[in-house]
Amino acid sequence: MKLATAMVNGQEDVLWVANEGYVALSQLRAAYGGKNTPITMARLLADGELLNECRSLTQKAVQDGRIQKASAERLLAPVPHPGKILCVGLNYRPHARESQMEIPSHPVLFNKYANAVCGSGDAIHAPFDAKELDYEAELVIIMGKSCSQVSEEDALGYVFGYCNGNDVSARDLQFRTGQWLLGKACDQFAPMGPYVVTADELTDPDNLEIRGLRNGKVVQNANTRDMIFSCRYLISYISRYMTLEPGDVVFTGTPEGVILGRSPAERDWLQAGEHFAVNIEGLGTLDNEIGSSRSML
């Protein structure tokens, strides 16, 4: 299934992305005699039976032609309230080279927080003193089961689904100190969306075309098979050291083509009014505008 999270009638609700448009799962359940109460992504991730019920309802709706489109007031990130946001740096060899950094022998991990989450269509407002704003188109893994010490062979069985992500980075803040956190974890620096494709419909995340588009022009163009560490390996590796829980997300790294990779004289950092879109094969398009900088208090 393709599932989006949106504000519907002032409440957070999960929408099934049907061919005809968005369908609120709560309304679909009510149409077949169930309770008409909002269904959140957190509930779907925590309740496998509810997820199976919703999957059956969508299949019935297709068979019956019983599609009632919902009006989404605003798209949120597919998982609006992730537990952990783990990110992988330098996971494509050409990107590591363009960043003038060594090819890693182990995954380079850093984190963002829930404050950084936003959805497709949201504007990104950088801090007032962030002058070097950059993009990073990435595949995002959304975990569906608690896992610890899992093997590579079994790792994808713990995945709920996949979506587009943009690891927005303020390079001047990122390299202000030896730790990357400040330039990576600002408000709205983790756009995700527009929806999640469940794992049963995307069997090989390690062979997907991935593109980043700046104002409609392709600036990143690669395939996830070019990753140094595969999705399977990343899940297995991370789970050696920390338990991954349903709703945790993993940004898997960006390919070459970021602004940082150019010579200093050619680095035209993102400016207010520009758009950056992430398009991964089968996952739709995540699109965000660069808004004005947040003013200093």
Beta strands, then each sheet from edge to edge (+ up, - down):
strand 1: 2-8
strand 2: 11-18
strand 3: 21-24
strand 4: 74-76
strand 5: 85-89
strand 6: 108-112
strand 7: 117-118
strand 8: 123-124
strand 9: 133-134
strand 10: 137-143
strand 11: 159-166
strand 12: 169-170
strand 13: 190-198
strand 14: 209-214
strand 15: 217-223
strand 16: 249-251
strand 17: 275-280
strand 18: 285-290
sheet 1: 3+ 2- 1+ 4-
sheet 2: 3+ 2- 1+ 13- 7-
sheet 3: 3+ 2- 1+ 13- 11+ 10- 16+ 5+ 6-
sheet 4: 8+ 18+ 17- 14+ 15-
sheet 5: 9+ 12-
end
